[in-house]
Each structure stands twice: as C-alpha cells, then as structure tokens.
C-alpha cells in the first residue's frame, strides 16, 4: 500500500491511567509517517512519529508554524488554544528574537530565585498537609496549588485574581464540543486581563517575571505590547496546569513502583536523572499539539509531504522510539542511553518555561520523599480516577497516607 493512501482515524481519546495509547504505538511501528484525521478542524494531516523525523520537522525551516494562522487546521480541541500572535506559532527569525528576550527572564540567576520561592511554597503546603493529617489528596494538597502559586508569585499576580485565571486556562484546554463558546470567552477575558496587567508593569516595573520580560533588551530590541501580553498569557497557561499534572503523574508512577521508589529514597542524588527518565516515559498528554505546514515538497522516511500539507508531530512516540532508546517501553531510572527526551518539545519551540517546571518537579518530589518517608497510596492503584475530558492525562485525586 502507498504511504499516505490509508487515512487513520485518530480520536486520540485513550485515557487508561498512564498506559501508552495503542493507536500511537501502532502508528510508530506500522506507519511512522501517516495520514490522519483528527476530531476537529478541516481535512487531513500528516503525523510524524519517529524521533529523527520529529527532530527534522521541528528544526527544518521548510516546516512553518506561522503558516497555520488563519487555517482551520486538524486539531484535538474544538477551539484552537493558540493565540495568533503567540511565540508558539512564530517562525525564525521572528521567534528567535522573542525567544532570546524571553530566555533572559529564565537566566540561571532568575531560576535560582524561583527555586528558593518554590521551596518556600512546597514547605508551606506540606506543613499544611502534615497538620491536617493522613490520609490526604496529593493533587489537592500539593500538585494543584504549587505550580499556580509559584507561577503567580513569579508573575506577581494578585491572589484575588488567581482562581478566575486558572478557570479560564482549564476551559481553554477542554476537548468537549459543548465547551467551545466558553473557551472563546475565556480566551478573550484572559487576554483583556493581561493587556491591563502588562501595561501597568511596563509603566511601573517590579521584581517579577512580567517586569523582567517588559524590560528585557537584546541590543535595541524589546518586546512589543502585544507580544508581552501574549507571552504572559502563554506563561500562565503552560506554567501551571501542565506542571500540576506532571507532579501527580510522577508521584503516582513512583508510588506504584516500590523498587524505583526505594532506590530514590536510598540515593536521593539520583533524583534529577530520575525525573528526566520519568518525563520521557510518562505519556503526559493525548494526541498532538500545534502543527506545522510544509512550505515545499519534503521527503521524510521515504514519504513525500507536499507543499501546503499540515504536519503534526508526536513527542510521545519520539520518546518511545526503539531506534533512539534501548527498551523504550521500560522505566529505567538508571538509564545509560541519555538521549534527550522531547517532553518539553524540540527545536525552535522547545518550552521556554522548562527550567521552572524542572525546578518545581525536583523541589516537590525531593521534599515530599524527605518529609514523608512512609508515603504510600491510600487506596489500590486500580481505583485511582483519571481525567478523560482534557488533552492532558493525570489523576483526578491521588489519596496518600504516611
């Protein structure tokens, strides 16, 4: 059969705990460059699943993110999550300028300050959890409040506004069709909020990340007002919920694997390496994200992708590619083949907030294991309830005892 002649119907609705989506596994092994149909958007798209092909699509200038603007591209959610002016739909050199400015706000000195703040927040949350006593819901006690509190502290967002902003972000991530109008409203409301806030910080900069973004310079370059607004929005949306879910996913994975948990307790210095392997191994989302458009004909793994075609990549399958990772479907915290995982994306759209997310995961897990040496699940693993309505995969509650 000609590559691309068969179209795979891909609802990408698989949500069995943290088991790997069998459709994605089949695509990786049977047709690594395949034609797919997604739940929303016009027409069909290519899906690229192998590590090296994903790396090509995410770094080769012949694949454009900005070319998706204005197109009703195949996607997971009824309403596109992305803002048209956001950095995540820009191509170099425009995105390079922005990334250079934004990365200054994530310089090592700033990240170390974030680590100190994160530690204070974690200590306070775990003090409260210990005081309230066992059992506790780790999602409610630690995973949910930590990233939101940290990103809001780093962005200096008033406490009175935090719950509403979080609700907007969650509404935008919902995949159900009946949510579409709410998602459009949430996007507009959040944008209006950040337009006002960023204008204030531009006039009166403080000691926060938005002010750092507003005043960051690369030669004579600074962020424009619209760029600053959208960047602050992107940081809030991507800087809280995804880290919340990954804290839950990492904790669940360790609490259901006694051997790995015991190893980390006896060798806490292994934690940074272990987190990298957990991030590679855990399928933290469903399906695919923002696609690209081929600007000319390109051949990938013997398949010709035509100019104008929409191309999605799967970071999930790239992380499970047996040509890159020995025993790709095994969790091995002492893994020798340290090929970089793609959980934070790749190339010109690698997640700018990855340093902060990594700090939060490390501080949260290290402190949790240190403070609660007897920590364990308070109910059988098979009774844990998982999210099924979002693009993200995570436990709705994670009852623990100690």
Protein Blocks (a to p, Z undefined) as FASTA:
>chain_A
ZZhkaccddfklacghjaccfklmmmmmmmmcccdddfbdehjddddfbfklmmmmmmmm
kbcfklmgopacddfbfbafbdfkbmklcccfklmmmmmmmmmmmgfklmmmmmmmmmmm
mmmmmmmmmmnopaddfklmmmmmmmmmmmmmmnopafklmmmmmmmmmmmmpcbfklmm
mmmmmmmmmmmmmmmmmmmmmmmccfbfklmmmmpcehjaccdfklmmmmmmmmmmmmmm
mmmmmmmmmmmmmmmmmklmmmmmmmmmlmmmmmmmmmmmpccbghiadddddfbdcdee
hiacdehiacdddfklmmmgfklmghklbccfkbfblcdcfknoghjlbcfklmmmmmmm
mmmmmmmmmmmmmgccfbdfklpccdfkbmbdcdfbdcddZZ
